[in-house]
Amino acid sequence: MERNLDRYRHLQWSTGALFWLPTSVLFFIDRFGLGDALRLQAVYYLAVVAFEVPSGWFSDRIGRVVTLRLAALWWVAAHAFFVFSDGFAGVATAQVLLAMGFAFTSGTDVTLHYDSLEALGRTPEFEDRESRVRRDHLVFTAVATVTGGALGLIDLRLPFLAALVASAIQFLVTLRLAEPQGDPHASGVGSELLRVVAYLRNRTLAWVMVYVLGEVITVHLTSELAAPYLAGVMGEALDQIDRTPLVNGLLAALIALVAAAAVRGVGRFRRRFGVVLVFMMVAAIPVITLTAMALVTSALVLPLIVLRSVQTAVVSVLVPATVAPRVDRRHRATFLSLTSLVGRLGYGSVLLAIGTVGDFGETLQWAAAIAAVVFVVVGATGWFVDDEP
């Protein structure tokens, strides 16, 4: 278990190697246009829905390590499809495989960390340790996005090729992980899901699920629309980009570094202000950003875009830290997967809806309106939450 803690850091470095992060949307738009690009993103998010809860049950039932190994293999296959496929169907297949990788990682990686500490009797260290690991993950992402943006200037496929190599390394890391010991349980996915849903009688856990739904929708809307927005700021047409991949890579790196700085203080801010207030403070960031993007196309909005991953970084630590003490070990990965499923289902549905709009300016207006409604709903329901376990 001690060795797991070091290898968990290595795992997070390899999963942070998202070389395609600043270029994927540009790659889709370049090949298929804005409407199909949004539909491809919807394919990804709706595919996650299909695998999210089964992957969480698989993690709780079969094991954390096996699940993470499968996730790495899905990513190897996904990036291979991105590199070697030309048609819409091939790229859509890659999106499905990418979704499987994220679904099998979602909740399992952080649960492996918590379970390893639990086996050592050191769970009070989780919040601060996870913050440090996430900081390193984001720093590595910053390096990868700058590299990916530079590779995108040569060919928009090259970032996927670099990610293919990183995924292979990720698989090698998972081969060195050890399975935390736990109580066996033989229930099927249906009965386990019913037990997990029963946790929603706890108001805090129910609100966490509502919050994650809102977070996934607003943060990912900001992320998906940032690259084409940057192209507009730079005066480049979406079908004739030149400098945008590199500039977006630099911007994505700065975004990751800002998030890395923010995540360092998560435990301290939570202890001072409480879970709900910290959650709501970071939830305001994407709402303000999308509103500004909808109102004006200007470089003055870029500092707001730089803050877009702060909420995700904070959530990646606070959500498992809030959930784990309230949920039995045998259900943690399934519960976290269920919350992620709800968020991705909501966002996939939003993408399918706004993907029919076509005009980028009108798409931004719809995104800003949706984010504002989500913020109000999440804030209103947060009044009924108790911070204490």
Secondary structure, DSSP 4 states (H G I P E B T S, - for coil): -HHHHHHHHHHHHHHT--TTTTTHHHHHHHHH-HHHHHHHHHHHHHHHHHHHHHHHHHHHHT-HHHHHHHHHHHHHHHHHHHHH--SHHHHHHHHHHHHHHHHHHTTHHHHHHHHHHHHTT-GGGHHHHHHHHHHHHHHHHHHHHHHHHHHHHH-TTHHHHHHHHHHHHHHHHHTT--PPP-------HHHHHHHHHHGGGSHHHHHHHHHHHHHHHHHHHHHHHHHHHHHHHTT--TTS-SSHHHHHHHHHHHHHHHHHHHHTTHHHHHHHH-HHHHHHHHHHHHHHHHHHHHH--SGGGHHHHHTTTHHHHHHHHHHHHHHGGGS-GGGHHHHHHHHHHHHHHHHHHHHHHHTTT--HHHHHHHHHHHHHHHHHHHHHHGGG--S--
